[in-house]
Amino acid sequence: MDRLDNTIRPYAWGSPTAIPHLLGTEPTGEPQAEMWMGAHPGAPSRTARGTLVEVIEAHPERELGARAVARFGPRLPFLLKILAAGAPLSLQVHPDLDQAKEGYADEERRGVPIDAPHRNYKDANHKPELICALTEFDGLCGFSDPARAADLLAGLGVDSLKPYVDLLHAHPEDAALREVLTAVLTADPGEMARTVTEATAACTRLGGDYAPYADIAHHYPGDPGVIAAMLLNRVRLQPGEALFLGAGIPHAYLNGLGVEIMANSDNVLRCGLTPKHVDVPELLRVVRFEPSDPGVLRPEASADGEEVYETPIDEFRLSRYVLPEGGGAHDVTLHTPQILLCTAGSVRAGGHELAPGRSVFVPAGERAEISGAGTVFRATVIV
């Protein structure tokens, strides 16, 4: 079992205080957005045996287990993070596996450099993900009912939004959503900036249900993503609740601290709320234009105290243990690799004392027990 030393990514949208507060360290004054736990080559966790990438590459079957290697190859198939949003993240979608393979092969064939700012596909993998709230956590997830979105836009009283309101009342719903998002993202930039400015002023004046969009616009003035955001479901997670985000579902995290797990991929297609590249044709190929319920997940408890967040994919499985004082030890041995992350209290994992924000990597088949009083998240795979 290896204690992990993890990298914190200082993205501009990160909270300057949430991760330091969890870790019990002093804030630096700079944003601290994500702490990565895993074997992603961009920021692999470090162990006493080397980086987790090096550890796994040296003996993949010993570290991951034969079945995981046969199913996913000689790499850890998931990336675990602590995510601290102090400002809205970009509005984005992820491709499914076939789309990722096709897009990656196409860009490789065309010789698009892997680090080019206009490159869409950094790898040939999909990127389903799950976010579990540690604090109240605000986000946008999936298209809302078009009639509801139309009412929201109409309530702003902005003349230039009236064509979108009319389109949203049209049928079928998927075509209406496609037409409106396409129109928003392909509008004349100057005209759209003026529309967003008017809409922002109205959101600020009206407050209430419009207040979150005023805040989004404060961070991204004039961005067409402000209007696109009003097409989506708003959701507020309470601590312990989660969202699963599959392929093609537009989403954005707005504010809060959470544990995030995803397939080990960098593939993101952006819809707005970003200065980065937005590839509208490719985005429209990937987005699923269908109203949906955000589907808030609550963990399902098993007899041994493990609480599992059920998802429809195999690259990761997230669960947690809430350990009471004096509750004894739990055997968490698995035939698959796992990362154990403490988020509250004081927990012992094998020979390691874990305070909040501290984690260990457990190779496949290695005997592992957890004890103490606190909360432990377990990340593994399904094979």
C-alpha positions as CSV (number, residue, x, y, z in Angstrom):
1,M,0.0,0.0,0.0
2,D,1.5,3.3,-1.1
3,R,0.9,6.7,0.4
4,L,0.2,9.2,-2.4
5,D,1.7,12.6,-2.8
6,N,-0.6,14.4,-5.2
7,T,-0.4,17.5,-7.4
8,I,-2.8,20.4,-7.0
9,R,-3.7,22.1,-10.3
10,P,-4.0,26.0,-10.1
11,Y,-6.7,26.5,-12.7
12,A,-8.2,30.1,-12.7
13,W,-11.7,28.9,-11.7
14,G,-10.4,27.1,-8.5
15,S,-11.2,28.2,-5.0
16,P,-8.3,29.7,-3.1
17,T,-9.5,28.3,0.2
18,A,-11.5,25.1,-0.2
19,I,-8.7,22.6,-0.7
20,P,-6.4,24.2,1.8
21,H,-9.2,24.1,4.4
22,L,-9.7,20.4,3.7
23,L,-6.0,19.7,4.0
24,G,-5.5,21.9,7.0
25,T,-2.9,24.0,5.2
26,E,-2.5,27.8,4.8
27,P,-4.0,29.2,1.6
28,T,-1.4,30.7,-0.8
29,G,-3.8,33.3,-2.2
30,E,-3.7,31.5,-5.6
31,P,-6.6,29.3,-6.9
32,Q,-6.4,25.6,-6.1
33,A,-8.8,23.9,-8.4
34,E,-8.1,20.2,-8.5
35,M,-6.0,17.6,-6.7
36,W,-5.2,14.6,-8.9
37,M,-4.9,11.1,-7.6
38,G,-3.9,8.5,-10.0
39,A,-1.6,7.7,-12.9
40,H,-2.5,10.4,-15.4
41,P,0.7,11.3,-17.3
42,G,-0.1,15.0,-16.9
43,A,0.3,14.9,-13.1
44,P,0.8,11.4,-11.7
45,S,0.7,10.8,-8.0
46,R,4.1,10.2,-6.4
47,T,5.0,7.3,-4.1
48,A,8.1,6.1,-2.3
49,R,8.6,3.7,-5.3
50,G,8.4,6.5,-7.9
51,T,5.4,8.0,-9.7
52,L,2.3,5.8,-9.9
53,V,2.8,5.7,-13.7
54,E,6.3,4.2,-13.2
55,V,5.1,1.8,-10.5
56,I,2.3,0.5,-12.8
57,E,4.5,0.3,-15.9
58,A,7.1,-1.8,-14.0
59,H,4.6,-4.5,-13.0
60,P,1.2,-3.9,-14.5
61,E,-0.4,-7.2,-13.6
62,R,0.9,-7.1,-10.1
63,E,-0.3,-3.6,-9.4
64,L,-3.6,-3.7,-11.4
65,G,-4.5,-7.4,-11.5
66,A,-4.6,-9.7,-14.5
67,R,-8.3,-9.1,-15.1
68,A,-8.1,-5.3,-15.1
69,V,-5.1,-5.4,-17.5
70,A,-7.0,-7.8,-19.8
71,R,-10.0,-5.5,-19.8
72,F,-8.5,-2.0,-19.8
73,G,-4.8,-2.5,-20.7
74,P,-1.7,-1.9,-18.6
75,R,-2.8,1.4,-17.1
76,L,-5.0,2.7,-14.3
77,P,-8.4,3.3,-16.1
78,F,-9.6,6.0,-13.8
79,L,-8.5,9.4,-12.4
80,L,-9.7,10.5,-8.9
81,K,-9.8,14.2,-8.0
82,I,-10.8,16.6,-5.3
83,L,-12.4,19.5,-7.2
84,A,-12.9,22.9,-5.7
85,A,-14.9,25.3,-7.9
86,G,-14.7,28.9,-6.9
87,A,-16.0,30.1,-10.2
88,P,-17.9,28.4,-13.1
89,L,-16.0,25.9,-15.2
90,S,-16.5,25.9,-19.0
91,L,-19.7,24.6,-20.4
92,Q,-18.7,21.3,-21.9
93,V,-19.6,17.8,-23.2
94,H,-17.6,14.6,-23.6
95,P,-17.6,12.1,-26.5
96,D,-18.7,8.5,-26.3
97,L,-16.0,5.8,-27.0
98,D,-16.7,5.5,-30.8
99,Q,-16.7,9.3,-31.2
100,A,-13.4,9.6,-29.3
101,K,-11.8,6.9,-31.4
102,E,-13.0,8.5,-34.6
103,G,-12.1,12.0,-33.6
104,Y,-8.6,11.1,-32.3
105,A,-7.8,9.0,-35.5
106,D,-9.0,11.9,-37.7
107,E,-6.8,14.5,-35.9
108,E,-3.8,12.2,-35.9
109,R,-4.3,11.6,-39.7
110,R,-4.5,15.3,-40.3
111,G,-1.4,15.9,-38.3
112,V,-2.9,18.2,-35.7
113,P,-0.3,18.6,-32.9
114,I,-1.4,17.0,-29.7
115,D,-0.8,20.3,-27.8
116,A,-2.5,22.5,-30.4
117,P,-5.1,24.8,-28.8
118,H,-7.6,23.9,-31.5
119,R,-7.2,20.1,-31.0
120,N,-10.3,18.4,-29.6
121,Y,-9.2,14.8,-29.0
122,K,-6.1,14.3,-26.8
123,D,-6.7,10.5,-26.7
124,A,-9.0,7.8,-28.0
125,N,-11.0,7.2,-24.8
126,H,-14.3,8.4,-23.6
127,K,-14.7,10.4,-20.4
128,P,-17.7,9.5,-18.3
129,E,-17.5,11.1,-14.9
130,L,-19.1,11.3,-11.4
131,I,-19.0,14.2,-9.0
132,C,-19.9,13.7,-5.4
133,A,-20.5,16.7,-3.2
134,L,-18.5,17.3,0.0
135,T,-20.2,20.7,0.5
136,E,-23.2,22.2,-1.1
137,F,-22.3,22.0,-4.8
138,D,-24.0,23.9,-7.7
139,G,-24.0,22.9,-11.3
140,L,-25.7,22.7,-14.6
141,C,-26.5,19.3,-16.1
142,G,-28.4,18.3,-19.2
143,F,-31.0,20.2,-21.2
144,S,-34.1,21.3,-19.4
145,D,-37.6,21.1,-20.8
146,P,-37.5,23.5,-23.8
147,A,-40.7,25.3,-22.7
148,R,-39.2,25.9,-19.3
149,A,-36.0,27.3,-21.0
150,A,-38.2,29.5,-23.2
151,D,-40.0,30.9,-20.2
152,L,-36.7,31.7,-18.5
153,L,-35.4,33.6,-21.6
154,A,-38.7,35.3,-22.2
155,G,-38.7,36.6,-18.6
156,L,-35.6,38.7,-19.3
157,G,-37.5,41.0,-21.7
158,V,-34.6,41.1,-24.1
159,D,-35.9,41.6,-27.7
160,S,-33.0,39.8,-29.4
161,L,-33.8,36.7,-27.4
162,K,-37.4,36.4,-28.8
163,P,-36.4,34.3,-31.8
164,Y,-34.8,31.8,-29.5
165,V,-38.0,31.8,-27.4
166,D,-40.1,31.1,-30.5
167,L,-37.7,28.3,-31.6
168,L,-37.9,26.6,-28.1
169,H,-41.7,26.4,-28.4
170,A,-41.3,24.4,-31.7
171,H,-41.4,20.6,-32.1
172,P,-39.8,18.2,-32.0
173,E,-37.9,19.1,-28.8
174,D,-34.5,17.8,-29.9
175,A,-34.6,19.8,-33.1
176,A,-35.7,23.0,-31.2
177,L,-32.7,22.6,-28.8
178,R,-30.3,21.9,-31.6
179,E,-31.5,25.0,-33.5
180,V,-31.2,27.3,-30.5
181,L,-27.8,26.1,-29.4
182,T,-26.5,26.3,-32.9
183,A,-27.9,29.9,-33.3
184,V,-26.4,31.0,-30.1
185,L,-22.9,29.7,-30.9
186,T,-22.8,30.9,-34.5
187,A,-24.3,34.3,-34.0
188,D,-22.3,37.4,-34.9
189,P,-19.9,37.8,-31.9
190,G,-20.6,41.6,-31.5
191,E,-24.4,41.1,-31.6
192,M,-24.3,38.2,-29.2
193,A,-22.1,40.2,-26.8
194,R,-24.7,42.9,-26.8
195,T,-27.5,40.4,-26.2
196,V,-25.5,38.8,-23.3
197,T,-24.9,42.3,-21.8
198,E,-28.6,43.1,-21.9
199,A,-29.5,39.7,-20.5
200,T,-26.9,40.1,-17.7
201,A,-28.4,43.4,-16.6
202,A,-31.9,41.8,-16.5
203,C,-30.6,38.8,-14.5
204,T,-29.0,41.2,-12.0
205,R,-32.1,43.2,-11.7
206,L,-34.5,40.3,-11.4
207,G,-32.4,38.1,-9.0
208,G,-34.0,35.0,-7.7
209,D,-33.9,32.2,-10.3
210,Y,-31.8,34.5,-12.5
211,A,-29.1,35.2,-9.9
212,P,-26.9,32.3,-10.9
213,Y,-26.7,33.5,-14.5
214,A,-25.8,37.0,-13.3
215,D,-22.9,35.4,-11.5
216,I,-21.9,33.3,-14.5
217,A,-21.9,36.5,-16.6
218,H,-19.8,38.3,-14.1
219,H,-17.1,35.7,-14.7
220,Y,-17.6,35.5,-18.5
221,P,-19.0,38.9,-19.7
222,G,-20.4,38.8,-23.2
223,D,-19.8,35.0,-23.5
224,P,-22.6,33.2,-25.5
225,G,-22.3,30.4,-23.0
226,V,-24.3,32.6,-20.6
227,I,-27.3,32.1,-22.9
228,A,-26.5,28.4,-23.5
229,A,-26.4,27.9,-19.7
230,M,-30.0,29.0,-19.5
231,L,-31.0,26.0,-21.6
232,L,-29.8,23.5,-19.0
233,N,-31.0,22.1,-15.7
234,R,-29.7,23.8,-12.6
235,V,-28.9,21.4,-9.8
236,R,-27.7,21.8,-6.2
237,L,-26.2,18.8,-4.6
238,Q,-26.1,18.3,-0.8
239,P,-23.1,16.7,0.8
240,G,-23.0,13.0,-0.1
241,E,-25.2,13.4,-3.2
242,A,-23.7,12.9,-6.7
243,L,-24.2,13.4,-10.4
244,F,-23.2,11.0,-13.2
245,L,-22.3,12.7,-16.5
246,G,-22.3,10.4,-19.5
247,A,-21.4,11.1,-23.1
248,G,-23.0,14.0,-24.9
249,I,-24.5,15.6,-21.8
250,P,-23.8,19.4,-21.6
251,H,-22.7,20.4,-18.1
252,A,-20.8,22.9,-16.0
253,Y,-19.8,23.0,-12.4
254,L,-20.5,26.4,-10.8
255,N,-19.4,26.3,-7.1
256,G,-18.5,23.9,-4.4
257,L,-16.1,21.1,-3.2
258,G,-16.4,17.6,-4.3
259,V,-14.8,14.2,-5.1
260,E,-14.7,13.6,-8.8
261,I,-13.8,10.4,-10.6
262,M,-13.6,9.8,-14.4
263,A,-12.3,7.6,-17.0
264,N,-8.6,8.4,-17.7
265,S,-9.1,10.8,-20.6
266,D,-8.6,14.5,-21.5
267,N,-11.3,14.7,-24.2
268,V,-13.5,17.8,-23.7
269,L,-15.6,19.7,-26.3
270,R,-16.5,23.2,-25.0
271,C,-19.8,25.0,-25.5
272,G,-18.9,28.3,-23.9
273,L,-17.9,30.1,-20.6
274,T,-14.3,29.8,-21.8
275,P,-11.6,31.7,-23.8
276,K,-10.6,28.3,-25.2
277,H,-11.4,26.9,-28.6
278,V,-15.0,26.0,-29.4
279,D,-15.4,23.7,-32.4
280,V,-19.1,24.2,-33.1
281,P,-19.5,21.5,-35.9
282,E,-17.8,18.8,-33.8
283,L,-19.7,19.9,-30.7
284,L,-23.0,19.6,-32.5
285,R,-22.0,16.1,-33.6
286,V,-21.4,15.0,-30.0
287,V,-24.1,16.7,-28.0
288,R,-27.3,14.8,-27.2
289,F,-30.2,17.1,-27.8
290,E,-32.8,15.7,-25.5
291,P,-34.3,17.1,-22.3
292,S,-33.3,15.1,-19.3
293,D,-33.5,14.9,-15.5
294,P,-30.2,15.5,-13.8
295,G,-30.6,12.3,-11.9
296,V,-29.2,13.1,-8.5
297,L,-27.5,9.9,-7.1
298,R,-27.5,8.9,-3.5
299,P,-25.3,6.0,-2.3
300,E,-26.7,2.5,-1.8
301,A,-25.6,0.9,1.4
302,S,-24.4,-2.7,1.6
303,A,-24.3,-5.0,4.7
304,D,-20.6,-4.2,5.4
305,G,-21.1,-0.5,5.5
306,E,-19.9,0.3,2.1
307,E,-22.1,3.0,0.3
308,V,-21.9,2.6,-3.5
309,Y,-22.6,5.2,-6.2
310,E,-24.0,3.1,-9.0
311,T,-23.1,4.0,-12.5
312,P,-23.5,2.3,-15.9
313,I,-19.8,2.1,-16.8
314,D,-16.9,-0.2,-15.7
315,E,-13.8,2.1,-15.8
316,F,-14.5,3.3,-12.3
317,R,-16.6,2.5,-9.2
318,L,-16.9,5.0,-6.4
319,S,-18.0,4.2,-2.9
320,R,-17.5,5.5,0.6
321,Y,-17.4,4.3,4.2
322,V,-18.6,6.5,7.0
323,L,-16.8,5.1,10.0
324,P,-18.2,5.7,13.5
325,E,-16.0,6.1,16.6
326,G,-15.2,2.6,18.0
327,G,-16.7,0.9,15.0
328,G,-13.9,-1.6,14.4
329,A,-12.0,-2.4,11.2
330,H,-13.4,-3.0,7.7
331,D,-11.6,-5.4,5.3
332,V,-11.5,-3.6,2.0
333,T,-9.3,-6.1,0.1
334,L,-10.1,-6.4,-3.6
335,H,-8.8,-8.2,-6.7
336,T,-8.7,-4.8,-8.5
337,P,-6.6,-1.7,-7.8
338,Q,-8.0,0.9,-5.6
339,I,-7.3,4.4,-4.2
340,L,-8.6,5.2,-0.7
341,L,-9.1,8.9,0.1
342,C,-10.0,10.3,3.5
343,T,-12.3,13.3,3.4
344,A,-13.2,13.7,7.1
345,G,-12.0,12.6,10.5
346,S,-8.9,10.4,11.1
347,V,-8.6,7.0,9.4
348,R,-6.0,4.3,9.4
349,A,-5.5,2.4,6.1
350,G,-3.0,-0.4,6.5
351,G,0.0,1.2,8.1
352,H,-0.9,4.7,7.1
353,E,-2.7,7.4,9.2
354,L,-4.9,9.4,6.8
355,A,-6.1,12.9,7.6
356,P,-8.6,14.7,5.3
357,G,-7.3,15.0,1.8
358,R,-4.7,12.2,2.2
359,S,-4.8,9.0,0.1
360,V,-3.2,5.7,-0.6
361,F,-2.9,3.3,-3.6
362,V,-3.7,-0.3,-2.9
363,P,-2.4,-2.8,-5.5
364,A,-4.8,-5.5,-6.7
365,G,-5.1,-8.4,-4.2
366,E,-3.2,-6.7,-1.4
367,R,-4.8,-7.1,2.0
368,A,-6.2,-3.8,3.2
369,E,-8.2,-2.7,6.3
370,I,-9.6,0.7,7.3
371,S,-10.5,1.8,10.8
372,G,-10.9,5.0,12.8
373,A,-13.6,7.6,12.8
374,G,-14.2,9.5,9.6
375,T,-15.1,9.2,5.9
376,V,-13.2,7.2,3.3
377,F,-13.9,7.2,-0.4
378,R,-12.9,4.1,-2.4
379,A,-12.1,4.3,-6.1
380,T,-11.7,1.1,-8.1
381,V,-12.8,-0.6,-11.4
382,I,-15.3,-3.3,-12.3
383,V,-14.0,-6.4,-14.0
